[in-house]
Amino acid sequence: MANVIIIAKLLPVSPETDLNKIKSNAQTELEKEGAKNIAFEEKPVAFGLKALFVKFNFPEEKGTDVVESLLSKIKDVSSVSIEDYRRAFG
């Protein structure tokens, strides 16, 4: 089966939220579902709030619904959106 590269945007519930805990939980949950090469990037949004972007390689047959559902269940995550979805070659 093919793999895809997904970039998901996670918004925390407040600017005081510990993004390291979200990163740790996201990495653990994604790895359970078969994600590989997981990388994180923080970007400022507004008023001290930072969005967490998660980029990873994922089995195509599982789809984005699994990813959104999985990441939205993480404590202190208010919303999840898929920002980019591309088939990986090679």
C-alpha positions as CSV (number, residue, x, y, z in Angstrom):
1,M,0.0,0.0,0.0
2,A,1.0,3.6,-0.6
3,N,2.0,6.1,2.1
4,V,1.0,9.7,2.4
5,I,2.5,12.7,4.0
6,I,0.1,14.6,6.2
7,I,0.5,17.9,7.9
8,A,-2.1,18.4,10.7
9,K,-2.7,21.7,12.6
10,L,-3.5,21.4,16.3
11,L,-4.8,24.3,18.3
12,P,-4.4,24.1,22.1
13,V,-7.3,25.3,24.4
14,S,-5.2,28.2,25.7
15,P,-1.9,30.0,25.4
16,E,-0.8,28.4,28.8
17,T,-1.2,24.9,27.5
18,D,2.0,22.8,27.7
19,L,2.7,22.0,24.0
20,N,5.3,19.5,25.0
21,K,2.6,17.3,26.6
22,I,0.6,17.5,23.4
23,K,3.6,16.6,21.3
24,S,4.3,13.6,23.5
25,N,0.7,12.4,23.4
26,A,0.4,13.0,19.7
27,Q,3.6,11.1,18.9
28,T,2.5,8.1,21.0
29,E,-0.9,7.9,19.5
30,L,0.2,8.4,15.9
31,E,2.9,5.7,16.3
32,K,0.3,3.3,17.5
33,E,-1.5,3.8,14.2
34,G,1.6,3.3,12.1
35,A,2.8,6.9,11.6
36,K,6.5,7.4,10.9
37,N,9.0,10.3,10.6
38,I,6.9,12.5,13.0
39,A,8.1,16.1,13.2
40,F,6.6,19.1,15.1
41,E,6.6,22.8,14.4
42,E,5.2,25.6,16.5
43,K,3.8,28.7,14.9
44,P,2.3,31.8,16.6
45,V,-1.3,32.4,15.9
46,A,-2.4,35.4,18.0
47,F,-2.4,36.8,21.6
48,G,0.3,34.3,22.7
49,L,-1.5,31.3,21.3
50,K,0.7,28.9,19.2
51,A,-0.5,26.3,16.8
52,L,1.3,23.0,16.7
53,F,1.9,21.5,13.2
54,V,2.5,17.8,13.0
55,K,4.1,16.4,9.8
56,F,4.3,12.6,9.4
57,N,4.2,9.7,7.0
58,F,1.0,7.6,7.3
59,P,-0.5,4.5,5.6
60,E,-2.9,5.8,2.9
61,E,-5.6,3.2,3.5
62,K,-6.3,4.5,7.0
63,G,-7.4,7.9,5.7
64,T,-7.6,11.3,7.4
65,D,-10.6,10.5,9.5
66,V,-8.5,8.3,11.7
67,V,-5.9,11.1,12.1
68,E,-8.4,13.8,13.0
69,S,-10.3,11.6,15.4
70,L,-7.1,10.4,17.1
71,L,-5.6,13.9,17.5
72,S,-8.8,15.6,18.6
73,K,-9.0,13.2,21.6
74,I,-5.7,14.5,23.1
75,K,-6.2,16.4,26.3
76,D,-6.0,20.2,25.8
77,V,-6.4,20.2,22.0
78,S,-9.3,22.4,21.0
79,S,-9.3,21.7,17.2
80,V,-7.5,19.7,14.6
81,S,-7.4,20.3,10.8
82,I,-5.6,18.6,8.0
83,E,-3.4,21.3,6.3
84,D,-1.8,19.2,3.7
85,Y,-2.1,15.6,2.3
86,R,0.2,14.2,-0.4
87,R,1.0,10.8,-1.7
88,A,4.6,9.8,-0.9
89,F,6.7,8.2,-3.6
90,G,9.8,6.2,-3.3
